[in-house]
Amino acid sequence: MAIANDVTHTNTRRVRNVIRYTTWPMLVIACVWMIYLGILKDQPIIYFNITYFCLALIICVLERIMPHEECWLKSDGQIVADLGHTVLSKIPAQIWAGLMIIGILEVAGNDGGVLWPNTWHPAIQVIFGLLVAEFGLYWAHRFAHQWPFLWRFHAVHHSVVRLWFVNTGRFHVLDAMVSISLGQAMLLMAGAPEFVMLWTAMLTPFIGFLTHCNIDMRFGPLSYIFNTPELHRWHHSRSKEEGNTNYGENFMLWDQLFGTFYNPPRRPSPNIGIGDYMPQSFWGQLKCPFVWERQQAETNSNEVSSMNNLAAKKP
């Protein structure tokens, strides 16, 4: 009986490991396939939205049945702010991205500019396009961490204390527009064709969805190529040495080349967030970057006063 139980336990563990290692690549492959079908049938927007909401539903279920962190399942009172930032940043950001794409097509044409490698296989062109856009996205993200003025906007995203699919789009609208502008500018200068623009614009949100999810998955060597949840959890660390790493959106090439790749063989702390003050309300978070210095000073002053009061009460 004991031997049978051991065998059952071993088989169950193997099945769980298979599920953990295959969940992320299978979801990514499914999204890639749906993008391909949408472009093939000349209905990319319809297929994108169907895939987007289906992926959200799948992730929502998986976060409940196989969470990476149990404590991240508890409410942080930020769902209204998360959804508010998602809607507000997506609408103008997507309009801006559309205008950028129109500008690219006017300069390069539907088949790409003279600098673009049009003779390459379409799949290779898409990967190349993702890497080109990624160069701009990488530096936009890195500047947002290292330049104090941009950090006050990007801090809205990093102020979350748990990671789950709903706060994937939690970005200050200006932060989102800066990031999109640099990514699209790289494609503009390279003369990317229309189909590459579509693939880049549609695949990146799906990777972002999966990057922030609270699902117990394993990645192995995939984390050295793609931006996985395993890497992004380090990026949300309260420690600046850990958090100022893994800036890639889809691939980790530029992190590898510029020395910001971070993937130690240990489990990251679930205690994520920032040391700076961030209001809890949606409107307060929108306003915070514009009154940043005053709010940080007031918060520090209040903390000092509280500590002094506690010290005065001690016998």
NORPE-V310410 format. One record per backbone hydrogen bond with DSSP energy under -1.0 kcal/mol. CO is the residue of the C=O (numbers start at 1). NH is the residue of the N-H. If there is no record, write none. Layout:
co=CO nh=NH
co=CO nh=NH
This chain:
co=1 nh=5
co=2 nh=6
co=3 nh=7
co=4 nh=8
co=5 nh=9
co=6 nh=10
co=7 nh=11
co=8 nh=12
co=9 nh=13
co=10 nh=14
co=11 nh=15
co=12 nh=16
co=13 nh=17
co=14 nh=18
co=15 nh=19
co=16 nh=20
co=17 nh=21
co=18 nh=22
co=19 nh=23
co=20 nh=218
co=22 nh=26
co=23 nh=27
co=24 nh=28
co=25 nh=29
co=26 nh=30
co=27 nh=31
co=28 nh=32
co=29 nh=33
co=30 nh=34
co=31 nh=35
co=32 nh=36
co=33 nh=37
co=34 nh=38
co=35 nh=39
co=36 nh=40
co=37 nh=41
co=38 nh=43
co=43 nh=47
co=44 nh=48
co=45 nh=49
co=46 nh=50
co=47 nh=51
co=48 nh=52
co=49 nh=53
co=50 nh=54
co=51 nh=55
co=52 nh=56
co=53 nh=57
co=54 nh=58
co=55 nh=59
co=56 nh=60
co=57 nh=61
co=58 nh=62
co=59 nh=63
co=61 nh=65
co=62 nh=66
co=66 nh=216
co=70 nh=73
co=71 nh=74
co=78 nh=82
co=79 nh=83
co=80 nh=84
co=81 nh=85
co=82 nh=86
co=83 nh=87
co=84 nh=88
co=85 nh=89
co=86 nh=90
co=87 nh=91
co=89 nh=93
co=90 nh=94
co=91 nh=95
co=92 nh=96
co=93 nh=97
co=94 nh=98
co=95 nh=99
co=96 nh=100
co=97 nh=101
co=98 nh=102
co=99 nh=103
co=100 nh=104
co=101 nh=105
co=102 nh=106
co=103 nh=107
co=104 nh=108
co=105 nh=109
co=109 nh=112
co=110 nh=194
co=113 nh=116
co=116 nh=118
co=117 nh=120
co=121 nh=125
co=122 nh=126
co=123 nh=127
co=124 nh=128
co=125 nh=129
co=126 nh=130
co=127 nh=131
co=128 nh=132
co=129 nh=133
co=130 nh=134
co=131 nh=135
co=133 nh=137
co=134 nh=138
co=135 nh=139
co=136 nh=140
co=137 nh=141
co=138 nh=142
co=139 nh=143
co=140 nh=144
co=142 nh=146
co=143 nh=147
co=147 nh=151
co=148 nh=152
co=150 nh=153
co=150 nh=154
co=151 nh=155
co=153 nh=156
co=154 nh=157
co=154 nh=158
co=155 nh=159
co=164 nh=167
co=165 nh=168
co=167 nh=170
co=169 nh=171
co=172 nh=176
co=173 nh=177
co=174 nh=178
co=175 nh=179
co=176 nh=180
co=177 nh=181
co=178 nh=182
co=179 nh=183
co=180 nh=184
co=181 nh=185
co=182 nh=186
co=183 nh=187
co=184 nh=188
co=185 nh=189
co=186 nh=190
co=187 nh=191
co=187 nh=192
co=191 nh=113
co=193 nh=197
co=194 nh=198
co=195 nh=199
co=196 nh=200
co=197 nh=201
co=198 nh=202
co=199 nh=203
co=200 nh=204
co=203 nh=207
co=204 nh=208
co=205 nh=209
co=206 nh=210
co=207 nh=211
co=208 nh=212
co=215 nh=217
co=219 nh=222
co=220 nh=223
co=221 nh=224
co=222 nh=225
co=222 nh=226
co=225 nh=252
co=226 nh=228
co=228 nh=232
co=229 nh=233
co=231 nh=235
co=232 nh=236
co=234 nh=237
co=236 nh=273
co=239 nh=243
co=240 nh=244
co=243 nh=245
co=250 nh=227
co=252 nh=256
co=253 nh=257
co=254 nh=258
co=255 nh=260
co=255 nh=261
co=260 nh=246
co=264 nh=266
co=270 nh=272
co=281 nh=285
co=282 nh=286
co=283 nh=287
co=284 nh=288
co=287 nh=290
co=288 nh=291
co=291 nh=295
co=292 nh=296
co=293 nh=297
co=294 nh=298
co=295 nh=299
co=296 nh=300
co=297 nh=301
co=298 nh=302
co=299 nh=303
co=300 nh=304
co=301 nh=305
co=302 nh=306
co=303 nh=307
co=304 nh=308
co=305 nh=309
co=306 nh=310
co=307 nh=311
co=308 nh=312
co=309 nh=313
